[in-house]
Amino acid sequence: MVLPAGAGRRRSLNAPPTDAGDRLRSLNAPARVQVQAGPDDAPRALWLGRRRAVEAMHEAWRLDDEWWRPRPVSRLYYRINLDDGRIMTVFHDLVDDSWWTQRA
């Protein structure tokens, strides 16, 4: 059996990609979203092409991490149901006061 040139070589995880097939991409990467929050800062509606009301909130939790770094992580997460039936996870980035969404 003859292998193509370079087959079986190991690459360092820190090595730059050699072609598009070697590039890593995030799965379920967060995307910015506009949120209408209530007085308790919980999401009441999201703009996803049009306004979508939050029908139910299943869970809320806070994440504070990497406090020793120049840009720490401080987020409030919410698992919600929208009026169109979608279940989503959204979070409020407390460091830069922005809202993000991730698919469930």
A tleap script that builds the chain and sets N, CA, C and O, in Angstrom:
source leaprc.protein.ff14SB
mol = sequence {
  NMET VAL LEU PRO ALA GLY ALA GLY ARG ARG
  ARG SER LEU ASN ALA PRO PRO THR ASP ALA
  GLY ASP ARG LEU ARG SER LEU ASN ALA PRO
  ALA ARG VAL GLN VAL GLN ALA GLY PRO ASP
  ASP ALA PRO ARG ALA LEU TRP LEU GLY ARG
  ARG ARG ALA VAL GLU ALA MET HIE GLU ALA
  TRP ARG LEU ASP ASP GLU TRP TRP ARG PRO
  ARG PRO VAL SER ARG LEU TYR TYR ARG ILE
  ASN LEU ASP ASP GLY ARG ILE MET THR VAL
  PHE HIE ASP LEU VAL ASP ASP SER TRP TRP
  THR GLN ARG CALA
}
set mol.1.N position { 0.852 -1.179 0.000 }
set mol.1.CA position { 0.000 0.000 0.000 }
set mol.1.C position { 0.895 1.238 0.000 }
set mol.1.O position { 1.848 1.320 0.774 }
set mol.2.N position { 0.589 2.186 -0.856 }
set mol.2.CA position { 1.366 3.419 -0.967 }
set mol.2.C position { 0.531 4.562 -0.429 }
set mol.2.O position { -0.601 4.773 -0.865 }
set mol.3.N position { 1.093 5.303 0.525 }
set mol.3.CA position { 0.405 6.453 1.103 }
set mol.3.C position { 0.853 7.722 0.406 }
set mol.3.O position { 2.008 7.825 -0.007 }
set mol.4.N position { -0.040 8.689 0.267 }
set mol.4.CA position { 0.361 9.960 -0.330 }
set mol.4.C position { 1.408 10.649 0.528 }
set mol.4.O position { 1.505 10.393 1.728 }
set mol.5.N position { 2.183 11.514 -0.085 }
set mol.5.CA position { 3.222 12.252 0.639 }
set mol.5.C position { 2.594 13.019 1.788 }
set mol.5.O position { 1.584 13.700 1.614 }
set mol.6.N position { 3.191 12.905 2.952 }
set mol.6.CA position { 2.708 13.627 4.121 }
set mol.6.C position { 1.646 12.891 4.899 }
set mol.6.O position { 1.272 13.333 5.985 }
set mol.7.N position { 1.148 11.789 4.388 }
set mol.7.CA position { 0.108 11.037 5.093 }
set mol.7.C position { 0.676 10.455 6.371 }
set mol.7.O position { 1.812 9.981 6.393 }
set mol.8.N position { -0.078 10.488 7.396 }
set mol.8.CA position { 0.340 9.911 8.654 }
set mol.8.C position { 1.185 10.831 9.510 }
set mol.8.O position { 1.519 10.480 10.642 }
set mol.9.N position { 1.538 11.996 9.001 }
set mol.9.CA position { 2.308 12.935 9.809 }
set mol.9.C position { 1.425 13.539 10.866 }
set mol.9.O position { 0.242 13.789 10.630 }
set mol.10.N position { 1.982 13.774 12.017 }
set mol.10.CA position { 1.251 14.442 13.090 }
set mol.10.C position { 1.544 15.926 13.037 }
set mol.10.O position { 2.659 16.348 12.730 }
set mol.11.N position { 0.535 16.698 13.336 }
set mol.11.CA position { 0.695 18.153 13.385 }
set mol.11.C position { 0.548 18.610 14.815 }
set mol.11.O position { -0.260 18.076 15.575 }
set mol.12.N position { 1.323 19.586 15.168 }
set mol.12.CA position { 1.194 20.199 16.484 }
set mol.12.C position { -0.113 20.978 16.527 }
set mol.12.O position { -0.516 21.562 15.522 }
set mol.13.N position { -0.782 20.993 17.679 }
set mol.13.CA position { -2.010 21.772 17.818 }
set mol.13.C position { -1.740 23.261 17.679 }
set mol.13.O position { -2.651 24.029 17.370 }
set mol.14.N position { -0.502 23.679 17.903 }
set mol.14.CA position { -0.162 25.092 17.801 }
set mol.14.C position { 0.312 25.481 16.408 }
set mol.14.O position { 0.552 26.660 16.150 }
set mol.15.N position { 0.450 24.517 15.507 }
set mol.15.CA position { 0.912 24.823 14.155 }
set mol.15.C position { -0.177 25.545 13.380 }
set mol.15.O position { -1.358 25.239 13.545 }
set mol.16.N position { 0.203 26.500 12.536 }
set mol.16.CA position { -0.808 27.205 11.744 }
set mol.16.C position { -1.450 26.252 10.741 }
set mol.16.O position { -0.814 25.288 10.316 }
set mol.17.N position { -2.697 26.506 10.356 }
set mol.17.CA position { -3.357 25.627 9.385 }
set mol.17.C position { -2.654 25.694 8.040 }
set mol.17.O position { -2.165 26.748 7.632 }
set mol.18.N position { -2.608 24.554 7.355 }
set mol.18.CA position { -1.956 24.508 6.052 }
set mol.18.C position { -2.953 24.664 4.919 }
set mol.18.O position { -2.572 25.075 3.823 }
set mol.19.N position { -4.200 24.353 5.148 }
set mol.19.CA position { -5.246 24.591 4.151 }
set mol.19.C position { -6.583 24.694 4.879 }
set mol.19.O position { -6.648 24.504 6.093 }
set mol.20.N position { -7.644 24.991 4.141 }
set mol.20.CA position { -8.947 25.224 4.762 }
set mol.20.C position { -9.448 24.011 5.538 }
set mol.20.O position { -10.201 24.170 6.499 }
set mol.21.N position { -9.047 22.807 5.144 }
set mol.21.CA position { -9.486 21.613 5.839 }
set mol.21.C position { -8.880 21.470 7.224 }
set mol.21.O position { -9.399 20.723 8.053 }
set mol.22.N position { -7.772 22.186 7.489 }
set mol.22.CA position { -7.108 22.101 8.792 }
set mol.22.C position { -7.621 23.130 9.788 }
set mol.22.O position { -7.244 23.081 10.959 }
set mol.23.N position { -8.454 24.043 9.368 }
set mol.23.CA position { -8.912 25.120 10.250 }
set mol.23.C position { -9.938 24.594 11.253 }
set mol.23.O position { -10.813 23.798 10.912 }
set mol.24.N position { -9.810 25.052 12.476 }
set mol.24.CA position { -10.790 24.712 13.495 }
set mol.24.C position { -11.891 25.753 13.497 }
set mol.24.O position { -11.636 26.934 13.260 }
set mol.25.N position { -13.090 25.331 13.757 }
set mol.25.CA position { -14.191 26.286 13.877 }
set mol.25.C position { -15.009 25.935 15.104 }
set mol.25.O position { -15.133 24.771 15.484 }
set mol.26.N position { -15.551 26.949 15.701 }
set mol.26.CA position { -16.353 26.739 16.899 }
set mol.26.C position { -17.687 26.114 16.544 }
set mol.26.O position { -18.315 26.471 15.547 }
set mol.27.N position { -18.101 25.193 17.359 }
set mol.27.CA position { -19.450 24.651 17.232 }
set mol.27.C position { -20.337 25.401 18.207 }
set mol.27.O position { -19.948 25.645 19.349 }
set mol.28.N position { -21.501 25.759 17.766 }
set mol.28.CA position { -22.452 26.470 18.608 }
set mol.28.C position { -21.872 27.784 19.136 }
set mol.28.O position { -22.067 28.142 20.298 }
set mol.29.N position { -21.156 28.495 18.259 }
set mol.29.CA position { -20.558 29.778 18.657 }
set mol.29.C position { -21.667 30.780 18.977 }
set mol.29.O position { -22.675 30.819 18.272 }
set mol.30.N position { -21.503 31.585 20.019 }
set mol.30.CA position { -22.526 32.571 20.357 }
set mol.30.C position { -22.632 33.660 19.299 }
set mol.30.O position { -21.659 33.978 18.615 }
set mol.31.N position { -23.824 34.225 19.174 }
set mol.31.CA position { -24.084 35.320 18.239 }
set mol.31.C position { -24.765 36.453 19.012 }
set mol.31.O position { -25.598 36.207 19.885 }
set mol.32.N position { -24.404 37.680 18.685 }
set mol.32.CA position { -25.029 38.831 19.346 }
set mol.32.C position { -26.515 38.860 19.050 }
set mol.32.O position { -26.956 38.461 17.972 }
set mol.33.N position { -27.273 39.332 20.009 }
set mol.33.CA position { -28.717 39.433 19.835 }
set mol.33.C position { -29.209 40.654 20.613 }
set mol.33.O position { -28.662 40.996 21.662 }
set mol.34.N position { -30.228 41.296 20.094 }
set mol.34.CA position { -30.869 42.399 20.817 }
set mol.34.C position { -31.910 41.808 21.747 }
set mol.34.O position { -32.715 40.965 21.351 }
set mol.35.N position { -31.882 42.264 22.983 }
set mol.35.CA position { -32.783 41.730 24.002 }
set mol.35.C position { -33.503 42.875 24.699 }
set mol.35.O position { -32.904 43.902 25.021 }
set mol.36.N position { -34.789 42.682 24.924 }
set mol.36.CA position { -35.556 43.577 25.793 }
set mol.36.C position { -35.602 42.889 27.145 }
set mol.36.O position { -36.198 41.822 27.294 }
set mol.37.N position { -34.968 43.508 28.124 }
set mol.37.CA position { -34.905 42.916 29.462 }
set mol.37.C position { -35.908 43.594 30.373 }
set mol.37.O position { -36.254 44.760 30.185 }
set mol.38.N position { -36.366 42.847 31.358 }
set mol.38.CA position { -37.285 43.393 32.352 }
set mol.38.C position { -36.533 44.091 33.466 }
set mol.38.O position { -35.305 44.166 33.434 }
set mol.39.N position { -37.249 44.599 34.446 }
set mol.39.CA position { -36.613 45.294 35.570 }
set mol.39.C position { -35.654 44.403 36.359 }
set mol.39.O position { -34.740 44.901 37.017 }
set mol.40.N position { -35.863 43.087 36.293 }
set mol.40.CA position { -34.974 42.152 36.985 }
set mol.40.C position { -33.799 41.716 36.105 }
set mol.40.O position { -33.032 40.832 36.485 }
set mol.41.N position { -33.660 42.342 34.922 }
set mol.41.CA position { -32.604 42.083 33.932 }
set mol.41.C position { -32.777 40.752 33.207 }
set mol.41.O position { -31.906 40.373 32.424 }
set mol.42.N position { -33.859 40.040 33.440 }
set mol.42.CA position { -34.134 38.803 32.706 }
set mol.42.C position { -34.719 39.151 31.340 }
set mol.42.O position { -35.422 40.153 31.215 }
set mol.43.N position { -34.443 38.345 30.315 }
set mol.43.CA position { -34.954 38.639 28.973 }
set mol.43.C position { -36.470 38.489 28.887 }
set mol.43.O position { -37.041 37.519 29.384 }
set mol.44.N position { -37.104 39.457 28.253 }
set mol.44.CA position { -38.556 39.416 28.013 }
set mol.44.C position { -38.866 39.199 26.540 }
set mol.44.O position { -39.901 38.625 26.200 }
set mol.45.N position { -37.966 39.660 25.656 }
set mol.45.CA position { -38.145 39.498 24.213 }
set mol.45.C position { -36.784 39.563 23.533 }
set mol.45.O position { -35.858 40.200 24.035 }
set mol.46.N position { -36.670 38.886 22.368 }
set mol.46.CA position { -35.468 38.903 21.539 }
set mol.46.C position { -35.850 39.349 20.145 }
set mol.46.O position { -36.982 39.135 19.711 }
set mol.47.N position { -34.918 39.968 19.439 }
set mol.47.CA position { -35.127 40.331 18.040 }
set mol.47.C position { -34.340 39.356 17.186 }
set mol.47.O position { -33.112 39.418 17.132 }
set mol.48.N position { -35.049 38.457 16.518 }
set mol.48.CA position { -34.468 37.452 15.631 }
set mol.48.C position { -35.145 37.576 14.271 }
set mol.48.O position { -35.927 36.713 13.875 }
set mol.49.N position { -34.839 38.643 13.572 }
set mol.49.CA position { -35.551 38.941 12.336 }
set mol.49.C position { -36.839 39.700 12.620 }
set mol.49.O position { -37.248 40.562 11.842 }
set mol.50.N position { -37.456 39.381 13.712 }
set mol.50.CA position { -38.630 40.085 14.243 }
set mol.50.C position { -38.670 39.844 15.745 }
set mol.50.O position { -37.925 39.021 16.277 }
set mol.51.N position { -39.537 40.564 16.408 }
set mol.51.CA position { -39.617 40.438 17.865 }
set mol.51.C position { -40.205 39.085 18.253 }
set mol.51.O position { -41.247 38.674 17.742 }
set mol.52.N position { -39.520 38.404 19.163 }
set mol.52.CA position { -39.994 37.126 19.687 }
set mol.52.C position { -40.086 37.238 21.201 }
set mol.52.O position { -39.091 37.510 21.873 }
set mol.53.N position { -41.276 37.028 21.731 }
set mol.53.CA position { -41.492 37.123 23.180 }
set mol.53.C position { -40.976 35.866 23.871 }
set mol.53.O position { -41.023 34.768 23.315 }
set mol.54.N position { -40.487 36.047 25.082 }
set mol.54.CA position { -40.079 34.920 25.918 }
set mol.54.C position { -41.330 34.415 26.632 }
set mol.54.O position { -41.933 35.136 27.427 }
set mol.55.N position { -41.713 33.175 26.346 }
set mol.55.CA position { -42.910 32.599 26.964 }
set mol.55.C position { -42.621 31.943 28.301 }
set mol.55.O position { -43.463 31.950 29.199 }
set mol.56.N position { -41.425 31.373 28.434 }
set mol.56.CA position { -41.082 30.689 29.682 }
set mol.56.C position { -39.577 30.728 29.883 }
set mol.56.O position { -38.797 30.675 28.932 }
set mol.57.N position { -39.194 30.823 31.152 }
set mol.57.CA position { -37.791 30.715 31.507 }
set mol.57.C position { -37.641 29.460 32.354 }
set mol.57.O position { -38.276 29.319 33.399 }
set mol.58.N position { -36.789 28.549 31.887 }
set mol.58.CA position { -36.625 27.271 32.567 }
set mol.58.C position { -35.533 27.295 33.618 }
set mol.58.O position { -35.606 26.595 34.629 }
set mol.59.N position { -34.524 28.106 33.367 }
set mol.59.CA position { -33.352 28.047 34.221 }
set mol.59.C position { -32.578 29.350 34.095 }
set mol.59.O position { -32.575 29.979 33.037 }
set mol.60.N position { -31.931 29.746 35.163 }
set mol.60.CA position { -31.039 30.905 35.149 }
set mol.60.C position { -29.840 30.578 36.028 }
set mol.60.O position { -29.983 29.996 37.104 }
set mol.61.N position { -28.660 30.960 35.557 }
set mol.61.CA position { -27.452 30.733 36.355 }
set mol.61.C position { -26.406 31.785 36.013 }
set mol.61.O position { -26.460 32.419 34.960 }
set mol.62.N position { -25.469 31.953 36.910 }
set mol.62.CA position { -24.407 32.937 36.739 }
set mol.62.C position { -23.066 32.224 36.634 }
set mol.62.O position { -22.808 31.243 37.330 }
set mol.63.N position { -22.219 32.741 35.746 }
set mol.63.CA position { -20.876 32.217 35.571 }
set mol.63.C position { -19.885 33.357 35.771 }
set mol.63.O position { -19.939 34.362 35.063 }
set mol.64.N position { -18.986 33.202 36.727 }
set mol.64.CA position { -17.883 34.132 36.958 }
set mol.64.C position { -16.604 33.310 36.901 }
set mol.64.O position { -16.409 32.393 37.699 }
set mol.65.N position { -15.731 33.644 35.949 }
set mol.65.CA position { -14.533 32.843 35.746 }
set mol.65.C position { -13.396 33.728 35.247 }
set mol.65.O position { -13.615 34.845 34.776 }
set mol.66.N position { -12.215 33.220 35.359 }
set mol.66.CA position { -11.001 33.892 34.885 }
set mol.66.C position { -10.871 35.306 35.443 }
set mol.66.O position { -10.475 36.228 34.730 }
set mol.67.N position { -11.203 35.468 36.710 }
set mol.67.CA position { -11.162 36.781 37.358 }
set mol.67.C position { -9.748 37.344 37.413 }
set mol.67.O position { -9.572 38.546 37.607 }
set mol.68.N position { -8.747 36.501 37.247 }
set mol.68.CA position { -7.364 36.944 37.322 }
set mol.68.C position { -6.853 37.507 35.992 }
set mol.68.O position { -5.775 38.101 35.955 }
set mol.69.N position { -7.596 37.333 34.918 }
set mol.69.CA position { -7.159 37.805 33.595 }
set mol.69.C position { -7.570 39.261 33.367 }
set mol.69.O position { -8.425 39.794 34.074 }
set mol.70.N position { -6.945 39.897 32.364 }
set mol.70.CA position { -7.323 41.285 32.057 }
set mol.70.C position { -8.799 41.425 31.669 }
set mol.70.O position { -9.413 42.459 31.930 }
set mol.71.N position { -9.369 40.383 31.044 }
set mol.71.CA position { -10.793 40.412 30.669 }
set mol.71.C position { -11.483 39.200 31.293 }
set mol.71.O position { -11.547 38.138 30.674 }
set mol.72.N position { -11.993 39.351 32.503 }
set mol.72.CA position { -12.655 38.212 33.162 }
set mol.72.C position { -13.986 37.875 32.476 }
set mol.72.O position { -14.494 38.646 31.662 }
set mol.73.N position { -14.527 36.725 32.818 }
set mol.73.CA position { -15.824 36.284 32.305 }
set mol.73.C position { -16.838 36.432 33.426 }
set mol.73.O position { -16.666 35.882 34.514 }
set mol.74.N position { -17.896 37.182 33.148 }
set mol.74.CA position { -18.987 37.338 34.108 }
set mol.74.C position { -20.285 37.399 33.308 }
set mol.74.O position { -20.552 38.380 32.613 }
set mol.75.N position { -21.081 36.349 33.413 }
set mol.75.CA position { -22.280 36.219 32.572 }
set mol.75.C position { -23.466 35.709 33.381 }
set mol.75.O position { -23.320 34.938 34.329 }
set mol.76.N position { -24.646 36.169 32.970 }
set mol.76.CA position { -25.912 35.617 33.458 }
set mol.76.C position { -26.529 34.845 32.299 }
set mol.76.O position { -26.801 35.417 31.243 }
set mol.77.N position { -26.749 33.553 32.493 }
set mol.77.CA position { -27.329 32.681 31.470 }
set mol.77.C position { -28.808 32.436 31.761 }
set mol.77.O position { -29.230 32.368 32.915 }
set mol.78.N position { -29.589 32.303 30.677 }
set mol.78.CA position { -31.018 32.013 30.788 }
set mol.78.C position { -31.375 30.970 29.727 }
set mol.78.O position { -31.007 31.110 28.561 }
set mol.79.N position { -32.084 29.942 30.134 }
set mol.79.CA position { -32.630 28.949 29.194 }
set mol.79.C position { -34.105 29.278 29.043 }
set mol.79.O position { -34.869 29.223 30.007 }
set mol.80.N position { -34.499 29.624 27.814 }
set mol.80.CA position { -35.834 30.188 27.580 }
set mol.80.C position { -36.573 29.476 26.446 }
set mol.80.O position { -35.969 28.837 25.585 }
set mol.81.N position { -37.900 29.608 26.477 }
set mol.81.CA position { -38.779 29.226 25.371 }
set mol.81.C position { -39.292 30.505 24.727 }
set mol.81.O position { -39.723 31.429 25.416 }
set mol.82.N position { -39.241 30.551 23.398 }
set mol.82.CA position { -39.778 31.704 22.673 }
set mol.82.C position { -41.191 31.414 22.203 }
set mol.82.O position { -41.644 30.270 22.214 }
set mol.83.N position { -41.884 32.478 21.787 }
set mol.83.CA position { -43.283 32.331 21.359 }
set mol.83.C position { -43.438 31.515 20.082 }
set mol.83.O position { -44.556 31.119 19.753 }
set mol.84.N position { -42.355 31.249 19.349 }
set mol.84.CA position { -42.449 30.406 18.153 }
set mol.84.C position { -42.067 28.952 18.440 }
set mol.84.O position { -41.955 28.145 17.518 }
set mol.85.N position { -41.867 28.617 19.733 }
set mol.85.CA position { -41.575 27.248 20.127 }
set mol.85.C position { -40.099 26.925 20.276 }
set mol.85.O position { -39.753 25.855 20.778 }
set mol.86.N position { -39.222 27.827 19.851 }
set mol.86.CA position { -37.788 27.562 19.977 }
set mol.86.C position { -37.343 27.609 21.434 }
set mol.86.O position { -37.833 28.407 22.233 }
set mol.87.N position { -36.406 26.736 21.749 }
set mol.87.CA position { -35.749 26.748 23.056 }
set mol.87.C position { -34.340 27.262 22.814 }
set mol.87.O position { -33.623 26.751 21.954 }
set mol.88.N position { -33.946 28.274 23.574 }
set mol.88.CA position { -32.640 28.886 23.375 }
set mol.88.C position { -31.952 29.135 24.707 }
set mol.88.O position { -32.584 29.189 25.763 }
set mol.89.N position { -30.665 29.283 24.623 }
set mol.89.CA position { -29.879 29.754 25.752 }
set mol.89.C position { -29.344 31.122 25.370 }
set mol.89.O position { -28.695 31.274 24.335 }
set mol.90.N position { -29.613 32.108 26.194 }
set mol.90.CA position { -29.067 33.450 25.979 }
set mol.90.C position { -28.265 33.828 27.214 }
set mol.90.O position { -28.522 33.348 28.318 }
set mol.91.N position { -27.285 34.700 27.000 }
set mol.91.CA position { -26.555 35.182 28.161 }
set mol.91.C position { -26.272 36.664 28.046 }
set mol.91.O position { -26.104 37.212 26.957 }
set mol.92.N position { -26.224 37.294 29.212 }
set mol.92.CA position { -25.903 38.710 29.338 }
set mol.92.C position { -24.458 38.783 29.791 }
set mol.92.O position { -24.128 38.359 30.899 }
set mol.93.N position { -23.591 39.320 28.936 }
set mol.93.CA position { -22.184 39.512 29.297 }
set mol.93.C position { -22.122 40.755 30.176 }
set mol.93.O position { -22.324 41.872 29.700 }
set mol.94.N position { -21.847 40.558 31.440 }
set mol.94.CA position { -21.863 41.662 32.399 }
set mol.94.C position { -20.626 42.549 32.300 }
set mol.94.O position { -20.620 43.668 32.811 }
set mol.95.N position { -19.575 42.050 31.641 }
set mol.95.CA position { -18.353 42.842 31.489 }
set mol.95.C position { -18.560 43.965 30.479 }
set mol.95.O position { -18.178 45.108 30.732 }
set mol.96.N position { -19.169 43.643 29.327 }
set mol.96.CA position { -19.377 44.682 28.309 }
set mol.96.C position { -20.850 45.001 28.054 }
set mol.96.O position { -21.173 45.695 27.090 }
set mol.97.N position { -21.743 44.502 28.910 }
set mol.97.CA position { -23.178 44.781 28.845 }
set mol.97.C position { -23.777 44.437 27.474 }
set mol.97.O position { -24.541 45.220 26.910 }
set mol.98.N position { -23.425 43.267 26.949 }
set mol.98.CA position { -23.975 42.817 25.671 }
set mol.98.C position { -24.738 41.511 25.884 }
set mol.98.O position { -24.518 40.803 26.866 }
set mol.99.N position { -25.635 41.206 24.949 }
set mol.99.CA position { -26.431 39.980 25.004 }
set mol.99.C position { -26.024 39.067 23.858 }
set mol.99.O position { -25.720 39.528 22.758 }
set mol.100.N position { -26.021 37.771 24.127 }
set mol.100.CA position { -25.617 36.755 23.151 }
set mol.100.C position { -26.595 35.585 23.230 }
set mol.100.O position { -27.239 35.362 24.255 }
set mol.101.N position { -26.690 34.845 22.128 }
set mol.101.CA position { -27.558 33.678 22.098 }
set mol.101.C position { -26.788 32.462 21.621 }
set mol.101.O position { -25.844 32.572 20.838 }
set mol.102.N position { -27.202 31.304 22.103 }
set mol.102.CA position { -26.679 30.030 21.641 }
set mol.102.C position { -27.875 29.102 21.470 }
set mol.102.O position { -28.789 29.089 22.295 }
set mol.103.N position { -27.859 28.333 20.397 }
set mol.103.CA position { -28.949 27.376 20.186 }
set mol.103.C position { -28.896 26.291 21.238 }
set mol.103.O position { -27.824 25.930 21.724 }
set mol.104.N position { -30.042 25.783 21.580 }
set mol.104.CA position { -30.119 24.715 22.591 }
set mol.104.C position { -29.658 23.407 21.991 }
set mol.104.O position { -29.646 22.384 22.676 }
savepdb mol mol.pdb
quit
